[in-house]
Amino acid sequence: MSQHIAVVIGVGGMGQAIARRVGPGARLLLADFNEETLDTVTGQLRGEGYEVTSQAVDVSSRASVAALAKRAASLGEVRYVVHTAGLSPAQAPVPAILAVDLLGVALVTEEFGEVVASGGAGVVIASMAAHNYPPFPPEQARELATTPADRLLDLPIADPANFPHAGAAYAFAKRANLVRVQAASVTWGTKGARINAISPGHIATPMGNTELGGEHGAIIQAMIDGSNAKHEGTAADIARAAEFLLSPGAGFISGSDLLVDGGVTAALQTGHITLR
């Protein structure tokens, strides 16, 4: 019987928490662009008793993602694929946001759709920002869902000139992730596998704390204060959601998005939070 492989791409706060949830009984393959961080997290998890392999990856590069998928398949049965890698508006300009948060998801879903095992499952981390971005017209939604990844950034809708700031590009990319996951659900289904998205709200991770301390921090705090939960989420909240979506208990769920935001979106869309 081949070994059960769990791939976690992006080893920030959410990636680490998810690795700890899905790691028992599996061989973890961790991947990240930052090799220093990757080495540190790999060492920590090994010290905690997890079986871990690591490989650097640039999710905006087809060759790099393909090499990671090939490595995963060489280790054993690829049962879980979790994609958490991304850039926030406080971290990068528009072109980088589109390359990592839009193209990166498309490349990962395509390449790992080739190697995921029957009965396997994937999770893509999107964002509650996707739910506050206007729905795409049907033709544009189909383009974003089905255009091969290598041509995705050539679509007129993905032109960096369309976005006045990184926040707009981020919300666009995350909305596009949801339709991309819907399309991937069909192709992954031919392998007997499932894939879903999770849209976190504000999560207390280093990336989240950077956003909270940035120029839009007051807006983020207002959303937290006006939500049902009235506090930030934790990486463990997202890990528990991912564990469910990867589990047999979610066996009839694919191509969906699970909003895990403490009720922020509900409050925004019903007018209980008004942002100025």
C-alpha positions as CSV (number, residue, x, y, z in Angstrom):
1,M,0.0,0.0,0.0
2,S,1.5,3.3,-1.0
3,Q,2.0,6.0,1.5
4,H,-0.6,8.7,2.0
5,I,0.8,12.1,1.0
6,A,-0.5,15.5,2.2
7,V,0.8,18.5,0.3
8,V,0.6,21.9,2.0
9,I,1.7,24.8,-0.2
10,G,2.4,27.9,1.8
11,V,3.7,27.5,5.3
12,G,2.6,30.7,7.0
13,G,0.2,30.6,10.0
14,M,-2.7,28.9,8.2
15,G,-0.4,26.4,6.4
16,Q,1.3,25.4,9.6
17,A,-2.0,24.9,11.4
18,I,-3.4,22.8,8.6
19,A,-0.3,20.7,8.3
20,R,-0.6,19.8,12.0
21,R,-4.3,18.8,11.5
22,V,-3.8,16.6,8.5
23,G,-0.2,15.4,9.2
24,P,-0.8,12.6,11.6
25,G,-0.7,9.3,9.7
26,A,0.5,11.0,6.6
27,R,3.8,12.1,5.0
28,L,3.7,15.8,4.7
29,L,5.2,17.6,1.7
30,L,5.6,21.3,2.6
31,A,6.3,23.9,-0.1
32,D,6.9,27.6,0.1
33,F,8.7,30.4,-1.9
34,N,10.7,31.5,1.1
35,E,13.2,28.8,1.6
36,E,14.4,30.1,5.0
37,T,10.8,29.9,6.4
38,L,10.3,26.6,4.8
39,D,13.4,25.1,6.4
40,T,12.4,26.5,9.8
41,V,8.8,25.1,9.7
42,T,10.0,21.8,8.3
43,G,12.4,21.5,11.3
44,Q,9.7,22.4,13.8
45,L,7.3,19.9,12.5
46,R,9.9,17.2,12.4
47,G,10.8,18.0,16.0
48,E,7.1,17.5,16.9
49,G,7.1,14.0,15.3
50,Y,5.7,14.6,11.9
51,E,7.1,12.9,8.8
52,V,8.0,15.8,6.6
53,T,9.6,16.4,3.2
54,S,10.0,19.9,1.8
55,Q,10.5,21.6,-1.6
56,A,10.7,25.2,-2.6
57,V,8.1,26.4,-5.0
58,D,7.2,29.5,-7.0
59,V,3.5,29.1,-7.6
60,S,3.5,31.6,-10.4
61,S,5.8,29.3,-12.4
62,R,4.4,26.3,-14.3
63,A,7.7,24.5,-14.2
64,S,8.1,25.0,-10.5
65,V,4.5,23.8,-9.7
66,A,4.9,20.9,-12.1
67,A,8.1,19.8,-10.4
68,L,6.3,19.9,-7.0
69,A,3.4,17.8,-8.3
70,K,5.9,15.3,-9.7
71,R,7.7,15.1,-6.4
72,A,4.5,14.6,-4.5
73,A,3.5,11.7,-6.8
74,S,6.9,10.1,-6.5
75,L,6.5,10.0,-2.7
76,G,3.2,8.0,-2.7
77,E,-0.5,8.4,-3.0
78,V,-1.4,12.1,-3.2
79,R,-4.4,12.2,-0.9
80,Y,-4.6,15.9,0.2
81,V,-3.6,19.1,-1.5
82,V,-3.9,22.3,0.4
83,H,-3.0,25.6,-1.3
84,T,-2.6,28.5,1.2
85,A,0.2,30.5,-0.6
86,G,-0.7,34.1,-1.4
87,L,0.1,37.7,-1.2
88,S,-1.9,40.3,0.6
89,P,-2.5,43.9,-0.7
90,A,-0.1,45.2,2.0
91,Q,2.7,42.9,0.7
92,A,2.8,43.4,-3.1
93,P,1.8,45.5,-6.1
94,V,-1.0,44.6,-8.6
95,P,1.1,42.5,-11.0
96,A,2.5,40.3,-8.2
97,I,-0.9,39.9,-6.7
98,L,-2.3,38.6,-10.0
99,A,0.7,36.4,-10.6
100,V,0.6,34.7,-7.2
101,D,-3.1,34.9,-6.1
102,L,-4.7,34.3,-9.5
103,L,-2.2,32.4,-11.7
104,G,-0.8,30.5,-8.8
105,V,-4.1,28.9,-7.9
106,A,-4.8,28.0,-11.6
107,L,-1.4,26.3,-11.9
108,V,-1.8,24.4,-8.7
109,T,-5.3,23.1,-9.5
110,E,-4.1,22.1,-13.0
111,E,-0.9,20.4,-12.1
112,F,-2.2,18.6,-9.0
113,G,-5.3,17.6,-10.8
114,E,-3.0,15.4,-12.8
115,V,-1.5,13.5,-9.8
116,V,-4.2,13.5,-7.1
117,A,-5.3,10.1,-6.1
118,S,-8.8,8.7,-6.4
119,G,-10.6,9.5,-3.2
120,G,-8.3,12.5,-2.7
121,A,-9.3,16.1,-2.0
122,G,-8.0,19.6,-2.3
123,V,-8.6,22.9,-0.6
124,V,-7.7,26.4,-1.9
125,I,-7.6,29.3,0.5
126,A,-9.4,32.2,-1.0
127,S,-10.8,35.2,1.1
128,M,-14.0,36.8,2.3
129,A,-12.9,39.6,-0.1
130,A,-14.2,37.4,-2.9
131,H,-17.7,37.7,-1.5
132,N,-17.6,41.5,-1.5
133,Y,-16.4,41.7,-5.1
134,P,-19.1,42.2,-7.8
135,P,-20.1,38.9,-9.5
136,F,-18.5,38.4,-12.9
137,P,-20.8,38.6,-16.0
138,P,-21.3,35.0,-17.3
139,E,-18.9,35.3,-20.2
140,Q,-16.1,36.6,-18.1
141,A,-16.8,34.0,-15.4
142,R,-16.4,31.2,-18.0
143,E,-13.2,32.7,-19.3
144,L,-11.7,32.9,-15.8
145,A,-12.9,29.4,-15.0
146,T,-11.7,27.6,-18.1
147,T,-8.9,29.5,-19.8
148,P,-5.7,27.5,-19.6
149,A,-3.5,28.9,-16.8
150,D,-0.7,29.9,-19.1
151,R,-3.1,32.3,-20.9
152,L,-5.0,33.5,-17.9
153,L,-3.1,36.7,-17.3
154,D,-3.5,37.6,-21.0
155,L,-7.3,38.0,-20.6
156,P,-8.5,41.6,-20.9
157,I,-10.3,41.3,-17.5
158,A,-6.9,40.5,-15.9
159,D,-5.0,43.5,-17.2
160,P,-3.2,45.2,-14.3
161,A,-4.4,48.6,-15.6
162,N,-7.9,47.6,-14.6
163,F,-7.0,47.8,-10.9
164,P,-6.5,51.1,-9.1
165,H,-4.7,49.5,-6.2
166,A,-3.5,46.1,-4.9
167,G,-6.7,45.7,-2.8
168,A,-8.8,45.7,-5.9
169,A,-6.6,43.1,-7.6
170,Y,-6.6,41.0,-4.5
171,A,-10.4,40.9,-4.3
172,F,-10.7,40.2,-8.1
173,A,-8.2,37.3,-7.8
174,K,-9.9,35.8,-4.9
175,R,-13.3,36.0,-6.6
176,A,-11.7,34.3,-9.6
177,N,-10.4,31.6,-7.4
178,L,-13.9,30.5,-6.6
179,V,-14.9,30.0,-10.2
180,R,-11.5,28.4,-10.9
181,V,-12.3,25.9,-8.1
182,Q,-15.7,25.2,-9.6
183,A,-14.1,24.3,-12.9
184,A,-11.4,22.3,-11.2
185,S,-14.0,20.3,-9.4
186,V,-15.1,18.9,-12.8
187,T,-11.6,17.9,-13.9
188,W,-10.6,16.6,-10.5
189,G,-13.8,14.5,-10.6
190,T,-12.5,12.6,-13.6
191,K,-9.8,11.3,-11.2
192,G,-12.3,10.5,-8.4
193,A,-11.1,13.5,-6.4
194,R,-12.8,16.6,-4.9
195,I,-11.7,20.2,-4.5
196,N,-13.2,23.1,-2.6
197,A,-12.3,26.6,-1.4
198,I,-12.3,28.3,2.0
199,S,-12.8,32.0,2.3
200,P,-11.3,33.2,5.6
201,G,-12.1,36.5,7.2
202,H,-9.5,38.4,9.1
203,I,-7.2,35.8,10.7
204,A,-4.6,36.6,13.3
205,T,-1.5,35.5,11.4
206,P,1.6,37.5,10.5
207,M,0.0,38.4,7.2
208,G,-3.2,39.3,8.8
209,N,-1.5,41.4,11.4
210,T,0.3,43.3,8.6
211,E,-3.0,44.2,7.1
212,L,-4.5,45.2,10.5
213,G,-1.6,47.5,11.1
214,G,-1.7,49.0,7.6
215,E,-3.6,51.9,6.0
216,H,-6.9,50.0,6.0
217,G,-6.5,48.7,9.5
218,A,-9.4,50.9,10.8
219,I,-11.8,49.4,8.2
220,I,-10.7,45.9,9.1
221,Q,-11.2,46.6,12.8
222,A,-14.7,48.0,12.1
223,M,-15.6,44.8,10.3
224,I,-14.4,42.7,13.2
225,D,-16.3,44.8,15.7
226,G,-19.5,44.6,13.7
227,S,-19.4,40.9,13.1
228,N,-21.1,38.1,14.9
229,A,-17.9,36.8,16.5
230,K,-16.5,40.3,17.4
231,H,-12.9,39.0,17.3
232,E,-10.3,37.9,14.9
233,G,-10.2,34.3,13.7
234,T,-7.3,32.0,14.3
235,A,-5.3,29.8,12.0
236,A,-6.8,26.8,14.0
237,D,-10.3,27.9,12.8
238,I,-9.2,27.6,9.2
239,A,-7.4,24.3,9.9
240,R,-10.6,22.7,11.3
241,A,-12.5,23.9,8.3
242,A,-9.9,22.4,5.9
243,E,-9.8,19.2,7.9
244,F,-13.6,18.8,7.4
245,L,-13.5,19.6,3.7
246,L,-10.7,17.0,3.2
247,S,-12.4,14.4,5.2
248,P,-14.9,11.6,4.0
249,G,-17.5,13.6,5.9
250,A,-17.4,16.1,3.1
251,G,-17.6,13.5,0.4
252,F,-20.6,15.1,-1.3
253,I,-19.1,18.6,-1.3
254,S,-17.0,19.7,-4.3
255,G,-16.7,22.9,-6.2
256,S,-17.9,24.9,-3.2
257,D,-16.6,27.6,-1.0
258,L,-16.8,27.7,2.8
259,L,-17.0,31.2,4.2
260,V,-15.2,31.3,7.6
261,D,-15.2,34.9,8.6
262,G,-17.0,35.2,11.9
263,G,-20.1,36.7,10.3
264,V,-18.4,39.7,8.7
265,T,-19.8,39.2,5.2
266,A,-23.3,38.5,6.6
267,A,-23.2,41.8,8.5
268,L,-21.9,43.7,5.5
269,Q,-24.4,42.3,3.0
270,T,-27.3,43.0,5.4
271,G,-26.3,46.6,6.1
272,H,-25.3,46.0,9.7
273,I,-21.8,47.2,9.0
274,T,-21.5,50.3,6.9
275,L,-17.9,51.2,5.7
276,R,-17.1,54.7,4.7
